Amino acid sequence: MRLFKGLCLLVLLIALSSCTKETAPSDSIRGNASPAAAEARTVTITPVDLFKGDGKKFQPFLGLMSGAFKVQYEGAKHNAALDIELWKDGKKASLAGSLSDLFLNAKDTDQREIELIISIDTVTSASSNQEQFTTIKVATMRGDGSSLATFTIPWDKKLSTRGLIQPSEPRSLTDAAPIYVWGMQATSNDMIHTADFSPDSLSSLEYGLLFTLRFD
């Protein structure tokens, strides 16, 4: 009888021990993100109607392949760069140019908000073969002033139809990965399809100039 009571007591102690043992919750249950995600901060991209109201008078100078947007950043990464990616046949082919220190003003202090204005134009050289080039102008508007950068790349004459790739609504994202903010597509066909920054849409581009915001 005593042996039976002892066995029952042992079983009860084991059961109580297993009930009080806790398993550490996973990061997803606690709501904790990975270290990279925890360090990421919010980037807000807001489209700007460049030719609205009185701004329409600047359209003859900037051209139809122009656009603007504001960037507001709440993170601590000091270097923000705008990369210009050249896409061909649905794939990134090369880097056409890059601007760094976008949020750094003349006093070497960081700002929280800037506005970027982009204009793309095609020019024909005066040479006998009449080569064509694309001129990309990027203006960075800050609280203390502005700056302008110009890039020139060769242009294929067969690309006769062009269109813009620009979101119409504000977007909030993180600085953990490059962000597609604006773009231009071109095709050798007479018809062009509306494009966005989804992988499926980008994979169907014949030619594209895509602008990405990168934080380091």
BELMO-V227604 format. One line per field, one symbol per residue. burial: + if it has 9 or more other C-alpha atoms within 8 Angstrom, else -. A space follows every 10 residues. Layout:
# BELMO-V227604
burial->???
This chain:
# BELMO-V227604
burial->---------- ---------- ------+--- --+------+ +++++++--- +---++--+- -++-++++++ +++-+--+++ ++++++++++ ----++-++- +++++----- +-++++++++ ++-------- ++++++++++ ++-------- +---+---++ +++++++--+ ---+++-+++ +++++++--- -+---+---- +++-++++++ +++++-
